Amino acid sequence: MTQKQIDNFRKLENNTDLRAYFPSPMCEEPKFWDAVAGDKPCDFIHDIRIVRDYPRQIELYGSLPHDAMANVRLPYFHKLIQQLTDAQKGIPHEIHSDIMEDLKQRYPGKVVLIDFWATWCGGCITAMNAMEPLKDNKLKHPDIAFVYITDHTSPMERWAEYRSRIRGEHLRLNKQQMDALTKRFAIRVLPTYILMDRKGNMREIQHNLIEEELLKALGRQ
């Protein structure tokens, strides 16, 4: 370990730039960590990997999912995430978080099916379950992505259950965020499906045309 790395680690408590702390594996040098957190370098690296994406999750969801910090072991990270969460309170999410623009940046050049659903919507659940097998055959393609969006009316525990078995990215939005998207896409019923093409253009599609529209957007039909 270089002297610069040692100095950086000892200044950890005063530094909130997590990107500065992605060291090469140093689990065999715990002596330099005693002055920082009294824990092992492995624990620190482990915690970094867990929390490095939390600021974006806080921005998207308004807060972290329940028990999100359960696997984070070092007190420093709990304190940092609490500061981030507190900073978000009272800030209208439409001002600093455009969900759709965020999706465009994360899936450039891909075809994305955006599914607006809810845990209390029986038709939504039936449709999601029916689509799962297609992800292994007709809709199995590296340029197809599936995004599932619900809101605070879907209980956290039930949402987490579906998130664990329905493949794709799952977002649970707060009321302000969902109200903005409901207005933008004139959502009146659930499920509602939005197709984002390779250029980032978005439009609503019908459930019975999902397969056809996805393949067409891929240029395969």
Buried (B, 14 or more C-beta within 10 A) or exposed (E): EEEEBBEBBEEBEEEEEBEEBEBEEBEEBBEBBEEBBEBBBBBBBBBBEBBBEBBEBBBBBBBBEEEBBEEBBBEBBBEBBEEBBEEBEEEEBEEEBBBBEBBBEEBEEBBBBBBBBBBEBEEBBEBBEEBBEBBEEEBEBEBBBBBBBBBBEBEBEBBBEBBEEBBBBBBBBBEBBBBBBBEEBEBEEBBBBBBBBBEBEBEEBEEEEBBEBBBBBBEEE
